[in-house]
Amino acid sequence: MTVTANCAIDGALNTVWQPDGPYDMAATLGILQRGTWDPAVSINDGVAWLAFSTPDGPVSLRLTQASRGTDSGPRTRQGPGAPIVASAWGPGAQTVLESVPALLGADDDWAEFDEPEFLAGLPRQIREARRRHPGLRLPSTGRMVDALVPVILEQKITTIEARRAWRYLAGRYGEQPPGPAPKHMRVTPTPEQFRRIPAWEWHRAGVDSKRSAAIVRACAAASGLERLRSLPTGPELTAKLCSIPGIGTWTAAETTQRTHGCPDSVSVGDYHLAAYVGWALAGKPVDDDGMLELLEPWHGHRQRVVRMLVLSGFRKPSFGPRLAPADHRFR
Protein backbone atom coordinates (compact mmCIF):
# COMPACT_ATOMS: atom_id res chain seq x y z
CA MET A 1 0.00 0.00 0.00
CA THR A 2 1.27 3.47 -0.89
CA VAL A 3 -0.11 6.95 -0.28
CA THR A 4 1.10 9.99 -2.21
CA ALA A 5 1.63 13.43 -0.71
CA ASN A 6 -1.38 15.73 -0.49
CA CYS A 7 -1.84 18.57 -2.97
CA ALA A 8 -4.46 21.28 -3.45
CA ILE A 9 -6.36 21.34 -6.77
CA ASP A 10 -9.60 23.23 -7.50
CA GLY A 11 -10.10 24.07 -3.84
CA ALA A 12 -9.75 20.46 -2.71
CA LEU A 13 -6.96 18.61 -0.98
CA ASN A 14 -6.04 15.48 -2.91
CA THR A 15 -4.12 12.30 -2.38
CA VAL A 16 -3.78 8.91 -4.06
CA TRP A 17 -3.93 5.54 -2.32
CA GLN A 18 -2.52 2.49 -4.09
CA PRO A 19 -3.87 -0.84 -2.79
CA ASP A 20 -1.33 -3.63 -2.49
CA GLY A 21 -3.60 -6.21 -4.12
CA PRO A 22 -6.91 -6.57 -5.97
CA TYR A 23 -9.35 -3.93 -4.82
CA ASP A 24 -13.07 -3.27 -5.33
CA MET A 25 -14.07 0.11 -3.90
CA ALA A 26 -17.80 -0.23 -4.54
CA ALA A 27 -18.02 -3.61 -2.78
CA THR A 28 -15.86 -2.38 0.11
CA LEU A 29 -17.77 0.83 0.81
CA GLY A 30 -21.21 -0.53 -0.10
CA ILE A 31 -21.90 -1.52 3.50
CA LEU A 32 -21.83 2.19 4.43
CA GLN A 33 -24.57 3.28 2.01
CA ARG A 34 -28.21 3.22 3.13
CA GLY A 35 -30.02 2.91 -0.16
CA THR A 36 -29.65 4.64 -3.51
CA TRP A 37 -30.59 8.09 -2.20
CA ASP A 38 -28.60 8.04 1.04
CA PRO A 39 -27.93 11.73 1.81
CA ALA A 40 -24.54 10.96 3.41
CA VAL A 41 -23.02 8.27 1.15
CA SER A 42 -23.31 7.97 -2.63
CA ILE A 43 -21.56 5.26 -4.68
CA ASN A 44 -22.01 5.20 -8.43
CA ASP A 45 -19.90 4.42 -11.52
CA GLY A 46 -16.56 4.09 -9.74
CA VAL A 47 -17.03 7.26 -7.67
CA ALA A 48 -17.95 7.40 -3.97
CA TRP A 49 -19.01 10.55 -2.14
CA LEU A 50 -19.20 10.84 1.65
CA ALA A 51 -20.35 13.92 3.58
CA PHE A 52 -19.91 14.11 7.35
CA SER A 53 -18.96 16.32 10.25
CA THR A 54 -15.53 16.47 11.86
CA PRO A 55 -14.29 18.37 14.95
CA ASP A 56 -12.99 20.99 12.49
CA GLY A 57 -16.23 21.32 10.52
CA PRO A 58 -18.14 19.70 7.64
CA VAL A 59 -16.28 17.74 4.97
CA SER A 60 -17.06 16.27 1.56
CA LEU A 61 -14.90 13.35 0.45
CA ARG A 62 -14.80 12.07 -3.13
CA LEU A 63 -13.13 8.74 -3.86
CA THR A 64 -12.51 7.73 -7.47
CA GLN A 65 -11.20 4.35 -8.57
CA ALA A 66 -9.23 4.92 -11.74
CA SER A 67 -9.68 2.55 -14.67
CA ARG A 68 -6.86 0.13 -15.48
CA GLY A 69 -8.29 -1.29 -18.68
CA THR A 70 -9.11 -4.92 -19.26
CA ASP A 71 -6.69 -6.29 -16.66
CA SER A 72 -7.83 -4.09 -13.80
CA GLY A 73 -11.25 -5.39 -12.83
CA PRO A 74 -11.96 -5.93 -9.17
CA ARG A 75 -12.29 -9.66 -9.83
CA THR A 76 -8.67 -9.98 -11.01
CA ARG A 77 -6.62 -11.76 -8.39
CA GLN A 78 -3.15 -11.04 -9.75
CA GLY A 79 -1.44 -7.66 -9.29
CA PRO A 80 -2.45 -4.50 -7.46
CA GLY A 81 -5.87 -2.93 -7.83
CA ALA A 82 -6.50 0.37 -9.52
CA PRO A 83 -5.39 3.38 -7.43
CA ILE A 84 -7.95 5.45 -5.54
CA VAL A 85 -7.87 9.24 -5.92
CA ALA A 86 -9.21 10.97 -2.80
CA SER A 87 -10.32 14.61 -2.85
CA ALA A 88 -11.63 16.43 0.22
CA TRP A 89 -13.32 19.79 0.70
CA GLY A 90 -14.01 21.62 3.95
CA PRO A 91 -12.25 22.62 7.17
CA GLY A 92 -11.33 19.06 8.15
CA ALA A 93 -10.06 17.98 4.74
CA GLN A 94 -6.46 17.34 5.81
CA THR A 95 -7.44 15.12 8.75
CA VAL A 96 -9.97 13.24 6.64
CA LEU A 97 -7.41 12.43 3.94
CA GLU A 98 -5.17 10.89 6.59
CA SER A 99 -8.01 8.49 7.46
CA VAL A 100 -8.69 7.44 3.85
CA PRO A 101 -6.54 4.24 3.84
CA ALA A 102 -8.35 2.86 6.90
CA LEU A 103 -11.72 3.86 5.43
CA LEU A 104 -10.85 1.95 2.25
CA GLY A 105 -9.86 -1.15 4.21
CA ALA A 106 -6.08 -0.84 4.13
CA ASP A 107 -5.89 -2.38 7.63
CA ASP A 108 -8.10 -5.33 6.70
CA ASP A 109 -5.86 -8.37 6.19
CA TRP A 110 -7.34 -11.37 4.36
CA ALA A 111 -4.04 -13.27 4.21
CA GLU A 112 -5.08 -15.97 6.69
CA PHE A 113 -8.51 -16.33 5.09
CA ASP A 114 -6.90 -16.75 1.66
CA GLU A 115 -4.49 -19.47 2.78
CA PRO A 116 -5.19 -22.61 0.71
CA GLU A 117 -5.62 -24.73 3.84
CA PHE A 118 -8.20 -22.31 5.29
CA LEU A 119 -10.07 -21.98 2.00
CA ALA A 120 -10.19 -25.74 1.65
CA GLY A 121 -12.26 -25.94 4.84
CA LEU A 122 -14.89 -23.49 3.58
CA PRO A 123 -18.09 -24.49 1.75
CA ARG A 124 -17.88 -24.39 -2.02
CA GLN A 125 -20.15 -21.35 -2.45
CA ILE A 126 -17.93 -19.29 -0.12
CA ARG A 127 -14.75 -20.32 -1.91
CA GLU A 128 -16.34 -19.40 -5.23
CA ALA A 129 -17.56 -16.04 -3.90
CA ARG A 130 -14.07 -15.22 -2.66
CA ARG A 131 -12.60 -16.20 -6.02
CA ARG A 132 -15.00 -13.84 -7.77
CA HIS A 133 -14.54 -11.01 -5.25
CA PRO A 134 -10.86 -10.89 -4.26
CA GLY A 135 -10.98 -7.09 -3.99
CA LEU A 136 -13.43 -6.89 -1.07
CA ARG A 137 -12.06 -5.27 2.09
CA LEU A 138 -13.81 -4.40 5.37
CA PRO A 139 -13.84 -0.60 5.83
CA SER A 140 -13.03 1.23 9.07
CA THR A 141 -14.66 4.64 9.30
CA GLY A 142 -13.60 5.36 12.89
CA ARG A 143 -16.70 7.57 13.26
CA MET A 144 -18.71 5.98 16.04
CA VAL A 145 -21.83 8.16 16.22
CA ASP A 146 -22.13 8.44 12.44
CA ALA A 147 -22.27 4.65 12.23
CA LEU A 148 -24.39 4.15 15.34
CA VAL A 149 -27.34 6.41 14.49
CA PRO A 150 -28.39 4.65 11.23
CA VAL A 151 -28.00 1.27 12.93
CA ILE A 152 -30.31 2.29 15.79
CA LEU A 153 -32.84 3.45 13.19
CA GLU A 154 -32.73 -0.09 11.75
CA GLN A 155 -33.71 -1.78 15.02
CA LYS A 156 -36.81 -4.00 14.75
CA ILE A 157 -38.18 -2.47 11.53
CA THR A 158 -37.91 -3.13 7.80
CA THR A 159 -35.04 -1.84 5.71
CA ILE A 160 -37.47 0.31 3.72
CA GLU A 161 -38.69 2.08 6.87
CA ALA A 162 -35.18 2.58 8.23
CA ARG A 163 -33.84 4.05 5.01
CA ARG A 164 -36.83 6.38 4.72
CA ALA A 165 -36.23 7.62 8.27
CA TRP A 166 -32.53 8.17 7.59
CA ARG A 167 -33.23 10.10 4.39
CA TYR A 168 -35.73 12.30 6.17
CA LEU A 169 -33.58 13.11 9.21
CA ALA A 170 -30.24 13.51 7.44
CA GLY A 171 -31.85 15.39 4.57
CA ARG A 172 -33.75 17.78 6.83
CA TYR A 173 -31.12 18.41 9.53
CA GLY A 174 -27.87 17.91 7.66
CA GLU A 175 -26.30 20.97 6.04
CA GLN A 176 -25.18 21.44 2.46
CA PRO A 177 -21.76 19.78 2.03
CA PRO A 178 -18.76 21.80 0.86
CA GLY A 179 -17.42 21.26 -2.64
CA PRO A 180 -19.18 19.86 -5.71
CA ALA A 181 -21.02 17.00 -3.98
CA PRO A 182 -24.18 15.56 -5.61
CA LYS A 183 -27.22 17.77 -5.05
CA HIS A 184 -29.12 15.30 -2.89
CA MET A 185 -26.29 14.92 -0.37
CA ARG A 186 -26.15 16.44 3.09
CA VAL A 187 -23.54 16.43 5.83
CA THR A 188 -24.48 13.95 8.55
CA PRO A 189 -26.03 15.91 11.44
CA THR A 190 -23.81 16.42 14.46
CA PRO A 191 -24.71 14.80 17.80
CA GLU A 192 -25.96 18.16 19.05
CA GLN A 193 -28.19 18.55 15.99
CA PHE A 194 -29.69 15.09 16.58
CA ARG A 195 -30.34 15.98 20.22
CA ARG A 196 -32.28 19.10 19.18
CA ILE A 197 -34.68 17.27 16.86
CA PRO A 198 -38.20 17.76 18.30
CA ALA A 199 -40.46 14.82 19.11
CA TRP A 200 -42.87 15.51 16.25
CA GLU A 201 -40.05 15.35 13.71
CA TRP A 202 -39.00 11.92 14.95
CA HIS A 203 -42.65 10.93 14.48
CA ARG A 204 -42.73 12.33 10.94
CA ALA A 205 -39.59 10.31 10.20
CA GLY A 206 -41.37 7.17 11.38
CA VAL A 207 -39.08 6.71 14.40
CA ASP A 208 -40.71 5.50 17.61
CA SER A 209 -39.85 6.87 21.04
CA LYS A 210 -37.58 3.96 21.99
CA ARG A 211 -35.28 4.40 19.01
CA SER A 212 -35.27 8.21 19.16
CA ALA A 213 -34.46 8.07 22.89
CA ALA A 214 -31.59 5.65 22.22
CA ILE A 215 -30.19 8.00 19.56
CA VAL A 216 -30.45 11.00 21.89
CA ARG A 217 -28.70 9.08 24.69
CA ALA A 218 -25.94 7.99 22.32
CA CYS A 219 -25.46 11.56 21.09
CA ALA A 220 -25.31 12.82 24.68
CA ALA A 221 -22.41 10.41 25.21
CA ALA A 222 -20.79 11.25 21.84
CA SER A 223 -17.40 12.32 23.19
CA GLY A 224 -17.02 9.07 25.10
CA LEU A 225 -18.25 7.00 22.18
CA GLU A 226 -15.75 8.57 19.81
CA ARG A 227 -12.93 7.55 22.13
CA LEU A 228 -13.93 3.93 21.54
CA ARG A 229 -12.48 4.11 18.04
CA SER A 230 -9.06 3.46 19.61
CA LEU A 231 -10.19 0.24 21.32
CA PRO A 232 -9.66 -3.08 19.54
CA THR A 233 -12.74 -5.10 18.70
CA GLY A 234 -13.77 -7.59 21.33
CA PRO A 235 -15.84 -8.00 24.50
CA GLU A 236 -14.63 -4.75 26.09
CA LEU A 237 -15.67 -2.63 23.11
CA THR A 238 -19.03 -4.39 22.89
CA ALA A 239 -19.66 -3.97 26.62
CA LYS A 240 -18.92 -0.25 26.50
CA LEU A 241 -21.28 0.26 23.57
CA CYS A 242 -23.98 -1.79 25.27
CA SER A 243 -23.66 0.28 28.46
CA ILE A 244 -25.89 2.87 26.78
CA PRO A 245 -29.58 1.89 27.15
CA GLY A 246 -31.09 1.02 23.80
CA ILE A 247 -27.85 -0.41 22.39
CA GLY A 248 -27.62 -4.19 22.40
CA THR A 249 -25.34 -6.81 20.90
CA TRP A 250 -26.92 -6.57 17.43
CA THR A 251 -26.47 -2.80 17.31
CA ALA A 252 -22.91 -3.07 18.62
CA ALA A 253 -22.01 -5.69 16.00
CA GLU A 254 -23.53 -3.74 13.11
CA THR A 255 -21.67 -0.64 14.27
CA THR A 256 -18.21 -2.17 14.72
CA GLN A 257 -18.47 -3.87 11.34
CA ARG A 258 -18.34 -0.33 9.92
CA THR A 259 -16.25 1.62 12.42
CA HIS A 260 -13.56 -1.00 13.05
CA GLY A 261 -13.81 -3.30 10.04
CA CYS A 262 -14.29 -6.16 12.50
CA PRO A 263 -13.71 -9.46 10.64
CA ASP A 264 -15.43 -11.58 13.31
CA SER A 265 -18.46 -9.48 14.27
CA VAL A 266 -21.71 -11.45 13.86
CA SER A 267 -25.08 -9.67 14.03
CA VAL A 268 -26.70 -11.87 16.67
CA GLY A 269 -30.36 -10.96 17.03
CA ASP A 270 -30.88 -10.10 13.36
CA TYR A 271 -34.39 -10.90 12.11
CA HIS A 272 -33.16 -12.76 9.01
CA LEU A 273 -29.47 -13.63 9.43
CA ALA A 274 -29.64 -16.80 11.52
CA ALA A 275 -32.16 -18.44 9.18
CA TYR A 276 -30.16 -17.30 6.16
CA VAL A 277 -26.90 -18.78 7.47
CA GLY A 278 -28.74 -21.94 8.51
CA TRP A 279 -30.22 -22.52 5.07
CA ALA A 280 -26.89 -21.73 3.38
CA LEU A 281 -24.69 -23.94 5.56
CA ALA A 282 -27.03 -26.63 6.91
CA GLY A 283 -30.00 -26.65 4.55
CA LYS A 284 -32.44 -25.66 7.29
CA PRO A 285 -33.32 -22.62 9.43
CA VAL A 286 -31.54 -22.21 12.77
CA ASP A 287 -31.67 -19.76 15.66
CA ASP A 288 -28.83 -17.51 16.82
CA ASP A 289 -27.17 -20.26 18.84
CA GLY A 290 -27.34 -22.58 15.86
CA MET A 291 -25.85 -19.89 13.60
CA LEU A 292 -22.93 -19.35 15.96
CA GLU A 293 -22.35 -23.10 16.11
CA LEU A 294 -22.27 -23.31 12.30
CA LEU A 295 -19.83 -20.38 12.06
CA GLU A 296 -17.58 -21.51 14.94
CA PRO A 297 -15.05 -23.40 12.72
CA TRP A 298 -14.12 -20.04 11.20
CA HIS A 299 -13.97 -18.05 14.44
CA GLY A 300 -11.99 -14.88 13.84
CA HIS A 301 -13.34 -14.60 10.29
CA ARG A 302 -17.08 -15.07 10.84
CA GLN A 303 -18.00 -11.68 9.39
CA ARG A 304 -15.90 -12.43 6.31
CA VAL A 305 -17.77 -15.74 5.91
CA VAL A 306 -21.14 -13.97 6.18
CA ARG A 307 -20.11 -11.33 3.62
CA MET A 308 -18.98 -14.04 1.22
CA LEU A 309 -22.29 -15.89 1.68
CA VAL A 310 -24.17 -12.73 0.72
CA LEU A 311 -21.92 -12.16 -2.30
CA SER A 312 -22.40 -15.79 -3.36
CA GLY A 313 -25.94 -14.92 -4.39
CA PHE A 314 -27.52 -17.56 -2.15
CA ARG A 315 -31.17 -16.94 -1.30
CA LYS A 316 -33.04 -18.78 1.42
CA PRO A 317 -36.48 -20.23 0.64
CA SER A 318 -39.51 -17.97 1.10
CA PHE A 319 -42.72 -19.41 2.55
CA GLY A 320 -45.04 -16.44 2.84
CA PRO A 321 -45.67 -12.82 1.87
CA ARG A 322 -43.20 -10.15 2.85
CA LEU A 323 -43.95 -7.93 5.81
CA ALA A 324 -45.76 -4.81 4.65
CA PRO A 325 -44.48 -1.85 6.68
CA ALA A 326 -47.18 0.28 8.30
CA ASP A 327 -46.86 4.06 8.03
CA HIS A 328 -47.92 5.77 11.27
CA ARG A 329 -46.32 9.14 10.57
CA PHE A 330 -49.55 11.02 9.85
CA ARG A 331 -51.91 9.23 12.22
Protein Blocks (a to p, Z undefined) as FASTA:
>chain_A
ZZdddddeehiacdddddfbdcdfklmmmmmpgcjklckbcceehiacdddddfkbccdd
ddddddebjmlcfklmghcddddddddedjklmmmmmmmmmmnopmpcfklmmpmklmmm
pcfklmmmmmmmmmbccddekpaklmmmmmmmmgopafklmmmmmmmmmmmmpccdehjd
dfkbccdddfklmmmpcfklmmmnopafklmmmmmmmmmmmmmmmmmmmpccdjklmmmm
mmpghiafklmmmmmmmmnopakbccehiaklmmmmmmmmnopacdfklmmmmmmmmgoi
lmmmmmmmmmnopacddfbdcdddddfklZZ
